[in-house]
Amino acid sequence: MFFANISYLLLFIPLVGYVVWYLTRGRRMEPSMKVSAVLPFGKGLTSYKNRILHLPFVLRVITLSMVIIVLARPQSSDSWEESDVEGIDIMLATDVSTSMLAMDLKPNRIEAAKEVAAKFVNGRKNDNIGLTIFAGESFTQCPLTIDHAVMLNMLNAVKCDIALNGVIEDGTAIGMGIANGVSRLKESKAVSKVIILLTDGSNNSGEISPEAAAEIAKEFGIRIYTIGVGTNSETAPFPYGDEVVNVPVEIDEATLRKIAEITNGKYYRATSKESLAEIYGEIDKLERTKLHAKQFSAYHEEYQIFAIIAMLSLLLEIILRNTVLRKIP
């Protein structure tokens, strides 16, 4: 235990002086009466009232002592611990174009991607993780944060209808998705900086080409893992009103491989939710950076027991002084 306001403990000095005063001069100030003999008062001198005559003073000292300790704010905490932790900065760049509603991954591509990504985030307790989404344009859904609960809430809120509703332009701007992720990572001081790019199409929008964005990422020491999502078949089921139609599967694997090659990353193809989970598992194993850290747990206030003792001793003193030890002027 330690004290946050330790200087308040100096109040014990005048408290000690108060005790000394009581033991020396304080008792002399009490009213007294001289008598020739104390024999008639023999029983009174041995009554229980005489035995507890100084108890109110003791209780007052206890009360003042507890108040001083409360003012000093006693606290407790775990000890310092040195440990090796694994922490890097990761931006998830996720395609939210309408094609991500295709149902070749169950229940569809975007929901499968969100579910697997959430498990990945939960397994990276020491990492700063952020989320950028893109269709025909890109924006940051969640900046880099260690608060994974916030990150997961933002991830769960991702929908593919934002392009349909005109919130952002539809299309697949892979280069813009990468550039947005780079803008969030470029100032990072982390030993390792990573973008995990997930898309199901080929670049057809945006002002920056995927290759140019990859070169920028390389300049900032950012590695990009690319994931192409979609079945190996030529078509995939897609919801269209009340019907399900087959749409072509168009993944520019050559570009995704080039992005990974430029940044010393790796390209993966996810044809099912299970294979997507395996891909995230492999990335999780690849991206582990050992950092030596000194950690200290949050402190806890420990004044409560002292405050309770102070209140009880004060209450008991008041009761005694107004009942069995009440003085009549």
Secondary structure in CASP SS format (residue, H / E / C, confidence):
PFRMAT SS
TARGET T0000
AUTHOR 0000-0000-0000
METHOD secondary structure of the structure
MODEL  1
M C 1.00
F E 1.00
F E 1.00
A C 1.00
N C 1.00
I H 1.00
S H 1.00
Y H 1.00
L H 1.00
L H 1.00
L H 1.00
F H 1.00
I H 1.00
P H 1.00
L H 1.00
V H 1.00
G H 1.00
Y H 1.00
V H 1.00
V H 1.00
W H 1.00
Y H 1.00
L H 1.00
T H 1.00
R C 1.00
G H 1.00
R H 1.00
R H 1.00
M H 1.00
E C 1.00
P C 1.00
S C 1.00
M C 1.00
K C 1.00
V C 1.00
S C 1.00
A C 1.00
V C 1.00
L H 1.00
P H 1.00
F H 1.00
G H 1.00
K H 1.00
G H 1.00
L H 1.00
T C 1.00
S C 1.00
Y H 1.00
K H 1.00
N H 1.00
R H 1.00
I C 1.00
L C 1.00
H C 1.00
L H 1.00
P H 1.00
F H 1.00
V H 1.00
L H 1.00
R H 1.00
V H 1.00
I H 1.00
T H 1.00
L H 1.00
S H 1.00
M H 1.00
V H 1.00
I H 1.00
I H 1.00
V H 1.00
L H 1.00
A C 1.00
R C 1.00
P E 1.00
Q E 1.00
S E 1.00
S C 1.00
D C 1.00
S C 1.00
W C 1.00
E E 1.00
E E 1.00
S E 1.00
D E 1.00
V E 1.00
E E 1.00
G C 1.00
I C 1.00
D E 1.00
I E 1.00
M E 1.00
L E 1.00
A E 1.00
T E 1.00
D E 1.00
V C 1.00
S C 1.00
T H 1.00
S H 1.00
M H 1.00
L H 1.00
A C 1.00
M C 1.00
D C 1.00
L C 1.00
K C 1.00
P C 1.00
N C 1.00
R H 1.00
I H 1.00
E H 1.00
A H 1.00
A H 1.00
K H 1.00
E H 1.00
V H 1.00
A H 1.00
A H 1.00
K H 1.00
F H 1.00
V H 1.00
N H 1.00
G C 1.00
R C 1.00
K C 1.00
N C 1.00
D C 1.00
N E 1.00
I E 1.00
G E 1.00
L E 1.00
T E 1.00
I E 1.00
F E 1.00
A C 1.00
G C 1.00
E C 1.00
S E 1.00
F E 1.00
T E 1.00
Q E 1.00
C E 1.00
P E 1.00
L E 1.00
T E 1.00
I C 1.00
D C 1.00
H H 1.00
A H 1.00
V H 1.00
M H 1.00
L H 1.00
N H 1.00
M H 1.00
L H 1.00
N H 1.00
A C 1.00
V C 1.00
K C 1.00
C C 1.00
D H 1.00
I H 1.00
A H 1.00
L H 1.00
N C 1.00
G C 1.00
V C 1.00
I C 1.00
E C 1.00
D C 1.00
G C 1.00
T C 1.00
A C 1.00
I H 1.00
G H 1.00
M H 1.00
G H 1.00
I H 1.00
A H 1.00
N H 1.00
G H 1.00
V H 1.00
S H 1.00
R H 1.00
L H 1.00
K C 1.00
E C 1.00
S C 1.00
K C 1.00
A C 1.00
V C 1.00
S C 1.00
K E 1.00
V E 1.00
I E 1.00
I E 1.00
L E 1.00
L E 1.00
T E 1.00
D C 1.00
G C 1.00
S C 1.00
N C 1.00
N C 1.00
S C 1.00
G C 1.00
E C 1.00
I C 1.00
S C 1.00
P H 1.00
E H 1.00
A H 1.00
A H 1.00
A H 1.00
E H 1.00
I H 1.00
A H 1.00
K H 1.00
E H 1.00
F C 1.00
G C 1.00
I E 1.00
R E 1.00
I E 1.00
Y E 1.00
T E 1.00
I E 1.00
G E 1.00
V E 1.00
G C 1.00
T C 1.00
N C 1.00
S C 1.00
E C 1.00
T E 1.00
A E 1.00
P E 1.00
F E 1.00
P E 1.00
Y E 1.00
G C 1.00
D C 1.00
E E 1.00
V E 1.00
V E 1.00
N E 1.00
V E 1.00
P E 1.00
V C 1.00
E C 1.00
I C 1.00
D C 1.00
E H 1.00
A H 1.00
T H 1.00
L H 1.00
R H 1.00
K H 1.00
I H 1.00
A H 1.00
E H 1.00
I H 1.00
T C 1.00
N C 1.00
G C 1.00
K E 1.00
Y E 1.00
Y E 1.00
R E 1.00
A E 1.00
T C 1.00
S C 1.00
K H 1.00
E H 1.00
S H 1.00
L H 1.00
A H 1.00
E H 1.00
I H 1.00
Y H 1.00
G H 1.00
E H 1.00
I H 1.00
D H 1.00
K H 1.00
L H 1.00
E C 1.00
R C 1.00
T C 1.00
K E 1.00
L E 1.00
H E 1.00
A E 1.00
K E 1.00
Q E 1.00
F C 1.00
S C 1.00
A C 1.00
Y C 1.00
H E 1.00
E E 1.00
E C 1.00
Y C 1.00
Q H 1.00
I H 1.00
F H 1.00
A H 1.00
I H 1.00
I H 1.00
A H 1.00
M H 1.00
L H 1.00
S H 1.00
L H 1.00
L H 1.00
L H 1.00
E H 1.00
I H 1.00
I H 1.00
L H 1.00
R H 1.00
N C 1.00
T C 1.00
V C 1.00
L C 1.00
R C 1.00
K C 1.00
I C 1.00
P C 1.00
END
